[in-house]
Amino acid sequence: MKLAYWTYEGTAHFGVARIANSLRGAHAVFHAPQGDGYVTPIFAMLERAPALPQMTTSVVQGRDLAVGSIRLPETLRQVENEVRPELIIVSASCSTTLLQEDLEMTARSAGLQTPVVVFDGNPFRLQEHVAAERLLTVLVRRFARPQPLTPAPSVNLIGPASLGFHVRPDLIALRRMMQALGVAVNVVAPLGASVEDLRRLPAAWVNVAPYRELGQEAAAYLGAAFGTPALTTTPVGVQATLRWLDELLALLNQVGAGLGAAPLTRPPLTAFSLDGQSAPSGVPWFARTADLDSFSSKRVFLFGDATRTVAVAKFLHDELDMQIAGAGTYLPAQAEWMAAQLAGYLHDDLLVTTRFQEVTARIEALMPDLVCGTQMERHSCRKLDVPVMVIAPPTHIENHLLGYTPILGFAGADYLADTVMTSTKLGLEKHLIDLFGDAGLDYSDSAPARTAQGDALAPAVAQGVVEAVAEESAARPALSPVPTPPAAPRPALTAENIPWTPGAEKLLQKIPFFVRGRVRKRTAQFALDHGHDTVSEEVLHAAREAFGG
């Protein structure tokens, strides 16, 4: 464990909470000290759901430790009597894990009628994503039961969970595509699933698990135990979605052939649009317009989880013709898969780190035209004046919108293209205001008032100050000269410390703010490479000519 004030992943405690808060009729009981109840307000603030978080903390107090008592059985009985859940999930926080208590035995001693699942993953070794994946798999193993397949083609959507990144809009997009194909959704898990839904998982023809961070382990178990095939690719972008639809139909028809069902075919693409008549996405048309010149050859850096970093990188490169300047992840376990997926897209090593400072340093070194990252990169890029769009967790309240903003499918391609456009283009508005002012609007009340009398008096006041200073200096006794210390050696010039003339600085301010940092860095290096010890207006113009600007 290490103490950090900014982390990309939550604790195992947080991962357990995501699963418990997703399930319908479930309730989480955390065996934890008072301070570890922070998870509940986070979900209440970000989830944007009408219900309160399905969590209770069984508080461990110092007096309990002194007398050797434990409040957990009492809390479990209280939850059963007052909440009446279908399932209770018990988990210890990092702090109480140190007590080495047998929570399984303690839970049994409560004498509950409600099924109880104790998650005993070590929170010092597991973080959010791994804990959530393991708990979901434990629940699927416990409740899934052998049963006949549904008469009509059906799928399970495995992976959408509470507090996921754009998960609810993604779920709508997936359901709409299934409806267009004529395929029923058997179960969505864990989001909105009950214990009975978990039992019905093996009835589906195919499991769809588009997120590598959550759901694919459970899908693998269902495949091994019940023979259900799984589709684990992610439909981000128009091209990827078309391939994904063909892969899904192939799996469904493979199962259907064994049941004697008629083969499924892909309907016209208009069936996937919102109105049922037009093209499902505007990205192919947009890619052929003059506006695409704004993106072609633009450099983008991506950082986030495995699923979205890889999928968005391929979409930006393959469909918007952007150049991948670099990519990275905070999930070391996914690094090998990501590097293989991005082979041919990256010209540098994949950045694998859990320290946001290292990500910021890489962005500052690259100074790309766009950063696609997490909420942390949004903070960093504001300081660097680099356009940024959030594509992966961790997120902010602004990334949990009420509207329809999917990442997956045809509608997701439109949303991503629109976000790229607004992220890279709206900076021009600030640049134009900096360059031309407020378009003739005069905010006189924001400036100090000036009068004709004040203007007339200003020279006289200034002259009086000069005369007073001269008289005071003449009245002082003469002082013996003080030896001047030797000047400190001047540090070696670098791109960071080379001086700029006022004229060059003024000229630099006319460059759009979102590329200003990159221009400053490249011009300073140009000056050093050509033997200049100062960046002047002439040097700036010469650098511009050399760089083709």
N, C-alpha and C positions, 0 to 999 in steps of 0.2 A: 504493500500500500504506500502511496505517496500523497502528500498534501498538495492540493492545487486549487487555485481559485477559478480556473477555467478548465473544464474537461470536456472532451468530445463524447464520452460515454457516461451514462449513469452507473450506479452500483448495481449489484445483483438484486438488491432490495427493490430497485426501480424496475428492473426487468420483470420480476415477479408481479409487481403492481400492474404493469401493462397487460399481462395475461389475465389476471384476476378481474381487472376493471373492464376487460373486453367481454368476458363470458356473461351470459344472461343467467341470473339466479345464483351466481357465485359471490363469495365474500372473502376477502383476504384479512387475516389476523396476523399482525406483525408483533413478534416478541422482541421488544426494543425499548431503549430508554426514551425519555420524553423528547429529546432533540431529534430523534430519528423519525418523527412524525412529519417531516418536511415533505414527504411524497404526496400526501393528501392535498395540501394547498396547491402544489404544482399542477396536479390533474384538474382540480377545480378551476384554476385560472386559465389553462390552455385548452382543455378538452372541448369547450363550447358545446356542452351537452346539457340537457335540462335536468338530468339526474345527478345527485351527489356521488362522489367517488365511492366505490364499493370496498371500503377499507376501514379497519379498526386497528388501533395500536394498543396492545397489552403492555402497559408501561411497567418497566422494571425500575424500581426505586432503590436508593441506597439502603433504606431500612430493610427491604426484602432480602438484600444480599447479606445483611448483618445477621438476620434471624434464620436465614436459609429457607424462606418461603418463596412461592412462585404464584403469580396471579393468573397465569395462562388458562388453567381449567375453568376458573370463574368467568373469565372473559369469553371463552368459547361457549359456555352455557348461556351467558347473557346474549351473545350474538344469535344463537339458535332460537332462543325464546322471543327476541324482539325483532330480528330481521327475517327469520324463517327462510334461510337460503336453501338452495338445492345442493350446494357444495361449499365447503369451507377449505380454504388453502392457508396453511400455516407456514410461516417462514421467520427465521431469525435475522436480525440485522447484523452488520459487521461487529458492533460492540458486544452484543449478547452471545455471538458465536464463541467468544473467548471464554464464556462460562462453561462450555462443553456439556451442556444439558441434553438429555435424551428427550427431544420434543415429541418423538413418535409415541413413546410410553406416556408422556405427560398428556398428550391429546387423547389417548385411549382412556386415561383415568378420568376424563371429564364425563364419560358415559353418554355420549351424544348419539342421537338417532340419525343425524345428518352425516353423509359421507365426508370424510376428512382426508385431504392430501397434504402431507408434510414435505415441503421442499427443503432438502438438506444440503444443497450445493454450498460449497465453501465460498462465502462472499469475498474472501481475500484473494481468491484465485479466479473467480468469475466476475465478469462485468455484465452490463445490461443485456446486450444482444445474446450472449451465450446462455445466460440464465433464463431469458425469455424462451429461447429455442428449446432448451432442455425441459423446462416446465411444460410447454405445450406438448412435447413428445411424451412426457410422463403421463399426461392426461389422456392423450390419444391411445397409448398402450393400455391404460386402465379401463377405458370405457368402450372403445371400438369393439363391435361384435360381428361375427360372420353372418351374412344375410344375402339374399338374392339381389342381383343388380336391378336397378329401376327399369321398367318396361321401355321407356323412351330414353334417348340419349341424355346424359346428365354429367355434370362436373361438380367437384368440390373446389371452392376458392380458398386456399389455405395460405395464411400469412397476414391478411389485414388485421391490425390490432389497434387498441386504444393508444392515442397520442402518437400515431404513426404519421409520416410525412405525406400529406395529400392523400391519405389512405381512403377517406370516405369518397372523395371525387373519383379516385381510381376504381373503387368498388362499383360506382355507378357506371363508369365507362366499361368495365368488364361485363357487368350485367347486360348493358345495352348490346354489346357485341354478341353475347350468348343468345339474346333474344333474336337478333338478326339471323343467327345461324339456325335457330329452331332448337336450341339446346337448353335444357332446364338446369338451374342451379340447385344442386341437392343440399349442400351445407356450405356456409361461410364460417370459417373458424380461424382464430378464436372470436373475432368481432361479432357479437350478437348470438353466439352459439350457446345452447343449453346443454346439459348433460345428455339429454335424449338426442340432440343433434350430433354429439360426439359419437354416440352409439351407432348412428346411421351413416357415418362416414364411408364404410366399405360398400355401400349400395351404389356409389357413383361409378360411372364408366371410366373417368379420367380425373386425376388430381391436377389442378392448376396452381403452381406455387411460384409466382414471379419474383419473389424477394429472396435473395441469398441469405439475408440476415435472419429471416424468420419464416418457418414453414417447410423448408426443404428437407429437414431431418425428419419431421413428422410424415411428409409425403414418401420419403424413402422407407420408413417403417411400414406404411400402408401397402407399398409395393411389395415388400418382402413378405409380409404376413398375409395379404389378401390378393396379391397379384394385380393391384390397380396401377396402370401406367401413369407416369407423371410428366407434365410439361413444365419445365423449370426455366425456360428462356423468358426474357422481359420485353414486352412490346412497346418500346419507346421509339417514336418516329414512324413515318409512313412506311418506309421499306421494311423495318423490323416488324411492324404490325402485320403487314401482308405475309411475311414469312411465318410469323407466329400463328396466324389463322390457318395457313396450309398445314403446319405441323399439328395443330389441334385437330383438324379434320382427319388427318391421317391416323392419329391415335384413336379417335372415336370410331372411324370406319374399321380399324383393326379389331376393336372390341365388338362392334356391331356385326362383323362378318361371322364371328363365332356364335352370335345369337340369331342369325338369319335376318337381320334388319336391313332395310334398304340403305344404300350408301348416301352420305350427306355430301352436298356440293356447296361451294361458296356462292352466295347470292351476288347480284350486281352490287358494285361499291356504293351506289346510292342508298342501299338498304342500311348502311352504317352511318348516314348523315342524320343530323337533327331533324330535318324536314322530310327525309325519305326521298328527296328528288335531286338534290345537288351533290357535288363531290363531298366526300366525308372530311376532307382536309384541304386547306388552301396552300399548304406548303409546296406541293409540286408546281402550282402556278407561280407562287412567290419566287421559287428558285429560278424561274425563267425571266423574271422581270429585271429592270435596271436597278431596283433596290438591292438586289443580291450583291451588286458591286460593293456595297457598303460593308459586306461581311467577307467577301472573297479575300483570302490571304490574311485576314485578321487573326491574331494570335490569342489563344485562350488557354488558361491554366485551370485545371479542375482538381478539387479535393473534397472527399466525403466518404460515404460508405461505398461498398463494392458495387451494389446493384446500380445505383444511379450515376456514379462516377463513370463507369464503363459505358452504360447505355447512352448517357447524354453526350459523352465524348464522341461516340460513333455517329450519333445523330448530327452533331454540329459539324463534324468533318465530312461525312458522306452526303448530307442533304443540304447543308448551308455553306459548304466549301470553306470552313474555317480551319486554321492550322492549330494543331495541338502542341502548345509550347511546353507543356508538362502536366503531370497528374500525380495524385497521391491519395493515401488513405490513412485513417487512424485505426484500421482493423488489421493487425499483422497477420492473422490467420487467413485472410483473404488475399494477401499480397501476391502469392504465387499465381493464383487464378487470374487476378487482374493484370499482372504482367503478361501472361500468355494471351489474354483477350486483347490487350492494347499493343501487341507486337505489330510493328508497321505503322502505328499511329504516333508512338513516342520516339523521340530522338535523344532521350535522356533517361536515366534510371527512374523508376517509380519511387516517389517520396513516401516512405513509411514512417510515421511518427505520431505520437500522442501529444506532442508539445506544439501549441499554436505559434510559439515564437519562431520555430523552425519553418513553419509554413509561411509566416509573414516574411521571413528573410528570403525564402525562395521566390516569393512574389516580387519582392523589392529588387532582387537580382534580375528577374526576367522582365519586369515591367510590361506585362501583356496588355492587350487591348481589352480583355474581359476576363474576369475571374468567376468561375462557377464553383461555389463552395457551400459552407455552412454559415450559421449565424456568426461564428467567430471570424470567418474571413470577411464578412460584411463589416465588422468593426475595424479590422485591420486595413481594409481597402479604403475606408473613409479617410484614414490618416494618410494613405498613399495617393489619394485622388485617382484611384483605378476603378472603373465601372465593375459592379459585382451583381450577381444574381444568386439567390439561395436555391440549391438543388438537392440538398440532403440534410438530415438531422446532424447535430442538434439545431433546434429551430427557436423562433421567437413567436409571440402571439400573432404577428403579421403573417406567419406562414400557416396559420390555422384559420383560414377564411371561411365565411359562410357560403360563398358562391361556388360555382362549378369550375374548379381549376385542376383538372386531372393532369397527371404526368404520362399515364399510359394511354395507348391507343391513338386513333386519329385525332380526337379532340386534344389529347395531350401534346401531339406534335404542334398543333396550332398554338396552344398555350405557351409552349417552350419558345417557338419562333417569335411570338409577340413579346415575351419577356426579354429575349435577346435584343429585339429591336428597341424596346423602351429603355433597357439598361444601357445600351451603347449610344443611343441617339439623344435622349433627353438631356444629357450633359451639355449639348449644344445650346440649350436655352440659357443655362448659367453663363456659358461662354459669351453669348451674344449680349447679355446684360452687362457682363464685365467690359466688353469691348465698346458697346454703344451707349451705355448708361440705361436709364429708365425710359427710353423712347420719348423724351421731351417732357416727362412728368416732373414737376418741380415740388419736392417735399420741403418747402421752406421752413416748416415748423420743426424740422429735425436739425437744422443748422443754427448756430448762434446768430442773434439778430445783429444787423449792421446798419448804421445810420450815416448820413452825410457828415454830421458833426463829428462822429467818432472817427471817420476816415480822415477828416481834416486835422484832428488832434493827434493822430498816430505819429506823424513825423516829429512833432514837438516833444511828445513824451519820450520817444526813442532818443532824441538829441539830449534831453535832460538826463537820462540814464547814463549816456556816454560821458557827459561832463562830470557827473557825480563820481563815477568810477575813476576818472582821471585825477580828480582832486584827492581822493582817498589814497591812490597809489603814490602821489607826490609827497604826501605827509608821512609815509612810512619810512623808517630808517633803512639805510642800505644794508643788505644782507650779504655775507660772504658767500661766494659761489659754492654750491654743493657738487661734489664730484659725481659725474654721471656714471652709473654702473654700466659695465659692458653689456651690450645687447645680447639677448638669448639667441642661440642659433635658430635660424628659421627652419621649421619642419619641412620635410620633403613634400613637394607638391603631389597631390593626388586628385582624383576626380571629385572627391568630397570637400577638399579644402582650397582648391584653386580659386582666387578672388575673381569676382565679376564686376565690371564697371557699372555705374548707375544706368548708363544708356543700354547696356546689354540686359540688365535686369528689367528695365522698362519694356524692352522689346520682347523679352520672354513672357511677360504678362499678357501679351496679345495672342499667345498661343493657347488653344483650348486647354482648360485645366486638367482634363482627363488624360492628356498626353504630355503635360508640361514636365512632370517628373522624369519621364523617359527622355525627352528632348534635352533637359538639363544635364542628365548623366552622359548622354552620348556626345553632346557638344563639349563638355568638360574633357572627356577622353580624347576627342578630336584635337582640342587645343594642346594637350600634353603630347600627343603623338606628333604634332607639327612644331614643337619647340616653343610654344607660347607659355608665358607665366601668368597671363591674365586673359580672361574671356571678355573681349570687347565686342562692340556691334559688328565690326568687320569680321572677327572670328566666327561669330554666330551666323552671319550671312554665308561665309565660306563653308561652314559645316552644313548648312542647309543645302547649298549647291552640291556638296560632295555626297550627301545622302539622297539626292534626287528630289528634294522638297521644293 
